[in-house]
């Protein structure tokens, strides 16, 4: 029992990585495309965790974890791996497509859980996205003929044809081999937190050696639960498998004692199940050994932690269109106020092993680089988050809802050029994290980050509250809002339940502003004329929590019932990065 409690505690310690006060060599004044043919890491200083990149010709597509957010699995596009634009998502309606009501506004019970690290592949004329929903969720496959969809999402099935649901697996990745066989590698967090390889049907929808009931059991017995392929590795996830020059490469995050910090590691073999000492190939249920690194570690270490101790651990090794250049697209593994941001490092193949960054100390392991030549020249600057005038009939793809929204309580067409948000009761009175239809974008760490909204409050009803918010994955929030009381509308500040109330607002329109400095400290301001802004509230330190960095959003609810609405005229989002 003591060992089990220790393992559970260590599992969450490793997942969260605590909150790191260490600041890597990111310069909030200079990041991304420098405008001179070079770029500076971090290229995406925002919460694009568990990144996966697929190249199709000259186009690159990036997906990222979205947890409880809707739509699920954001999709970005780039031509140079540095400048990215949000173009869509894989899962439009989470409770319906994932068959899980916990993602809905009626339950809202999936903070720190939900849609985890996905894999993206192109096979036989279709895009394939494999992902899991943790915990006691499912293993899913989504397919589409176009990257922008429509996507067809379905639960995978076990060898008996039963749906793979009610299980605690994560971070899966497929491989269609040259010999007509298919595989999927995944992990089972907890006691069996190692890469596990399954045979998969060629149509990509079924595990051929997995039994869903046995996959629910935490045991070292792997019968009908796939094959341990790295039984000597320490805990890890972030699985990727690919084939190059006759070798099968298995990439995953390996946790190194004594602190179980994660690092990006790779093993390889000429045989997908490894090779036994006598030279015979490994088989399902009886895996052989994999080639380990000439560095002398259990597995090849792709990249050292940087000089501050910050680690880059999960991501994708990807090539250029001509196959001559390779890169490691990765996230920074600790939990920061801005989440787990992305970096891009060149990769050099040395004796069949990929080395990311530059090996300054000649130990065969790369170190992080911060300013580098762009992979492709001439591409325009872009970024996946940004302003919105709400002039379209559909939401721009950079937006996300905190849980699946209530469809009848928001509209872009009832008043042209405005986002209308109708108020309804939270699942628990006065509880921000139980209030439906909160819409947001990721916070971007810059020298200064500013978000403004212009909000028509003439339709508000008694009990209603609406305004700007900062929040993470269910742990911390801070809001500036207008609250409608029996005495009229007043300005209100709320820092995790610590409330300050200000003057009555007599205008029909209010402007709300959030300004975050380079230390991730937020200050709120408001105006009744759009010209003179008054500070209100206290300095709020953005927080990491529930596996998420900070998000900047617009919220609206009414503790007394379904009454009132606000109209958002625009949302202006600016990053004061000298290069942008």
Secondary structure, DSSP 8 states (H G I E B T S, - for coil): -HHHHHHHHHHHHHHH--B-----S-BTTB-EE-SSSEEES-SB-S---S-EEEEETTEEEEEE--BTEESEEEEEEESSSSS-EEEEEEES-HHHHTT-GGGBTTT---TT-EE---EEEEETTEEEEEEEEETTEEEEEEEESSTT---EEEE-B-TTS-B-EEE--EEEEEEE-TTS-EEEEEE--STT-S-EEEEE-TTSSBBTTB-HHHHTS-SS--TTB-EES-TTS-S----EEEEETTEEEEEEEEEETTTTEEEEEEEEESSTT-B-TTS-B-BTTB--B-B--TTSSSSEE-B---TTS--EEEEEEEE-TTSS-EEEEEEE-SBBTTBS-EEEEEEEEETTEEEESB-TTSSS-BB--SEEE-SSSS-----S---B---SSS--TT-EEESB--GGGEESSSSTT-EEEE----SSTT-GGG-S--EEEE---SSEEEEEEEEE-TT--TTEEEEEEEE-SSS-EEEEEEEEETTEEEEEEEETTEEEEEEEE-SSEEEEEEEEETTSEEEEEEESSSS--EEEEEEEE---BTTB--EEEEEEEETTSS--EEEEEEEEEEE--TT-
